[in-house]
Amino acid sequence: MRKIVYIDMDNVLVDFKTGIDKLNDEIKMKYEGNLDDVPGIFSLMEPMPFAIESVKRLAAEFDLYVLSTAPWKNISAWSDKLEWIQKYFGEEKESIFYKRLIISHHKNLNKGDYLIDDREKNGAREFDGELIQFGSNKFPDWKTVTDYLIGKK
């Protein structure tokens, strides 16, 4: 049985800053301190370096799911996240994340072996499996995360 790996989106799969950089100054000022509430912000974001390639490599060895939180007040974020997954991984049944996007503010309720997340919020700290903290000293990038997981296989 393949091990289950959950992957967060924001600042793990998706480079949040690339979306912010595409906003005009007026929008940035209007939503200052709450940029994740900007309608459509998630559709503007680009993948983190080597995220796509790493996911494809991990998919050959693990059962992968996207486990992300969406801002409660930004309704478009929920659909934007699905559109982002479909844009970069495909929308057909054979795609890696077909019907494998989970939006939750309680990540600890999901059962699995690993959670790749950049923060310990929204239940990530309480996740029953191993939390791989993306962007930390131990796991600064996708190469270190991928090498670690393949080594645990």
N, C-alpha and C positions, 0 to 999 in steps of 0.2 A: 504494500500500500504506500502510495506516494505521500510525502509530508506536505502539509498545508502551509503556504506562505501568504500572509496578507501584506499588501503594499499600500501605504498612504499616498495621497496625491500631492498635496501642497508642500512644496519644497523637498519632495522626495522624487516623485515622477515628474512633477510640473514645477517649472521655475517661476515662482510667483512674481518675482521682480520684473520678468520680461513683460508681464501684463501691465504692471504699474507704469513701466517705462513708456507704454503706448497710450497712456491717458494724457489728456491735455491738462494744463495747470488749473483751469476752472474746476474740473471734476476732482482733481487731487485736493484742492482747497475745500470743496464742498463735503468730501468724504474723509477729510483728514482724521486719522486715528481709527477709521473704520473702512479702509480701502477694500476689504473683502465684501463690503455691502454694495459696491458699485455694480449696477446691473450690467451683465455681460462681461465682467472682468475675467472670469475663468475661461471664456472662449478666446481671449487674447493671448493666453500664456503658451509658452514653448516648453518642450521637454527639457528636463535636466540633462546635462552632458552625460552621454552613454546610457541613459535610462532605457531607451527603446532596445538597444542591442543587449543590454543586461537582462531585461525581462525576457527577451526571446531565448537567451541562453538558459535562464532559470526555468522557463516553461518546459524545457526538454527533460528536466529532472524533478520538478515539483508541481503541485497543484496550486495554482496562483489565483488570487482574488485581489481586487482593489477594495480597500476599506478606508473610506474617507469621511470626513465631517464636512457638512456644508453650513454656511452661515444661516441662522434661523430666519433672519429678516431679508435675506436675498434669495427670493424664489427662483430667479434665473440661474443661480449657482447650481441648483440641483440638476437642471437639464443641461447646463453648460458642461458639467462634469461628464455626463454621459456622451455628449457630443464630442468632447475632447478625446475620450477613450475610443470612440468610433473613428475619429479622424486619424489617430496615430496607430491604432491596432486593428481597425476594420470593424464592420458591423455584421458580417456574415457569421453563420453558425460555426465555422471553422476558426474564427479569430480567437486569440488567446483569452480575451476577457468577455466573450459573448455571455451575457447574463451573469457576469461575475463582478458587478459593481455593487458594493454595499455602502449605503450612506447611513451613518450612525453616530450619535453623540455618546455612545456607550460601547467602545471597542472591546472592552473586557467581556462582553456577552458572547463574542464569537469564539468558537473552539478552533484551535489550530496549533501549529508548532512554532511558527515565527511570525512576528509583526515587525515590518520595517517602517519606522516612523521617526520623524525629526523631533517630536515632542513627547512628553509623558502625559499630556492632557487627554481628556475625553475617554478615559478608561485605558489608555495605552499602558500606563504604569501598572495597572492591575491585571493586564492580560496574562492568562494562565501559561502561555508558552513563553518563548524567549523574545524579549524586546531588543531589536537591533536598532540602536539610535543613530539614524542617518545624520551625517554632518558632525558627529562627535569625533574626538581624537582617534578612537578605535576604528570608526567607520566614517571617514571623511567624504567618501565618494562611492560611486557605483562599482568601481573596480574592487575596492576592499570588501564591500558587501557581497558581491558575486563570488569572489574567491573564497570568502569565509563560508558561505552557504554550500558551494560546490564541494568544499573540503569536508563539510559535515555530512554529506550525502552517504 
